[in-house]
């Protein structure tokens, strides 16, 4: 189990960070989904796009650009939603999307890593457990993220306390 420490940390650190600083983990989960779409459709031309905006920049590897495209929306969303989860029930309900977002980030980032680093993660016994639960992470994470987002909805129209 000690050789699985890197993977366990890769799963636990983002989860703990999202929970402790009360980031809206459902939005982070959805941002990772956007990052996947960006990697799928933009990464191929990302080097040309990168040099169009920064012509004097050096060469950046496709792996680095893919990881940036994957993680940038989630990182920006995390920053923009710091301390946005209030209330006891919402705090506890945020645990499930946080776990799903953390697992999804690992599931999506590991295949994009350079060869040796990718192989070291995929050789760990915990990776087989995580990768075999990919459908569960995506399905339940998406559903729990929607439930969390729906719980954020404000109900105006009922009761006199919202009227002036």
Secondary structure in CASP SS format (residue, H / E / C, confidence):
PFRMAT SS
TARGET T0000
AUTHOR 0000-0000-0000
METHOD secondary structure of the structure
MODEL  1
X C 1.00
X H 1.00
X H 1.00
X H 1.00
X H 1.00
X H 1.00
X H 1.00
X H 1.00
X H 1.00
X H 1.00
X H 1.00
X H 1.00
X H 1.00
X H 1.00
X H 1.00
X H 1.00
X H 1.00
X H 1.00
X H 1.00
X H 1.00
X C 1.00
X C 1.00
X C 1.00
X C 1.00
X H 1.00
X H 1.00
X H 1.00
X H 1.00
X H 1.00
X H 1.00
X H 1.00
X H 1.00
X H 1.00
X H 1.00
X H 1.00
X H 1.00
X H 1.00
X H 1.00
X H 1.00
X H 1.00
X H 1.00
X H 1.00
X H 1.00
X H 1.00
X H 1.00
X H 1.00
X H 1.00
X H 1.00
X H 1.00
X H 1.00
X H 1.00
X H 1.00
X H 1.00
X C 1.00
X C 1.00
X C 1.00
X C 1.00
X C 1.00
X C 1.00
X C 1.00
X C 1.00
X H 1.00
X H 1.00
X H 1.00
X H 1.00
X H 1.00
X H 1.00
X H 1.00
X H 1.00
X H 1.00
X H 1.00
X H 1.00
X H 1.00
X H 1.00
X H 1.00
X H 1.00
X H 1.00
X H 1.00
X H 1.00
X H 1.00
X C 1.00
X C 1.00
X C 1.00
X C 1.00
X C 1.00
X C 1.00
X C 1.00
X H 1.00
X H 1.00
X H 1.00
X H 1.00
X H 1.00
X H 1.00
X H 1.00
X H 1.00
X H 1.00
X H 1.00
X H 1.00
X H 1.00
X H 1.00
X H 1.00
X H 1.00
X H 1.00
X H 1.00
X H 1.00
X H 1.00
X H 1.00
X H 1.00
X H 1.00
X H 1.00
X C 1.00
X C 1.00
X C 1.00
X C 1.00
X H 1.00
X H 1.00
X H 1.00
X H 1.00
X H 1.00
X H 1.00
X H 1.00
X H 1.00
X C 1.00
X C 1.00
X H 1.00
X H 1.00
X H 1.00
X H 1.00
X H 1.00
X H 1.00
X H 1.00
X H 1.00
X C 1.00
X H 1.00
X H 1.00
X H 1.00
X H 1.00
X H 1.00
X H 1.00
X H 1.00
X H 1.00
X H 1.00
X H 1.00
X H 1.00
X H 1.00
X H 1.00
X H 1.00
X H 1.00
X H 1.00
X H 1.00
X H 1.00
X C 1.00
X C 1.00
X C 1.00
X C 1.00
X C 1.00
X C 1.00
X C 1.00
X C 1.00
X C 1.00
X C 1.00
X C 1.00
X C 1.00
X C 1.00
END
